[in-house]
Amino acid sequence: MIVSAISIWEIGIKIKKGKLDIGLDIKEYVFRLNIVENFGIVPVDETIWVENILLEWDHRDPADRTIVATAKLKGIPIVTKDQIIRDFYPDTIW
């Protein structure tokens, strides 16, 4: 299982703004993720940014676009309840 690094950023922003409480700070959260077996954090590199830009999708949220671009490049499903993502990228779970 993988997660885009941009998702870590989104979670961190929500924790910082007090919109999300996961019981630990973002550094501890990332530390714990990094020790989970068969789990990885995919960095957002130039290939993913280019795919993000090239998506034929009129959606402005850069994080959502990056998540979709990452999944598309990796050929993997996205776990989401977000209907906008589900409508564009059919390989979703939830």
Secondary structure by P-SEA (a helix, b strand, c coil): ccccaaaaaaaaaaaaaccccccccaaaaaaaaaacccbbbbcccaaaaaaaaacccccccaaaaaaaaaaaaaccccccccaaaaaccccccc
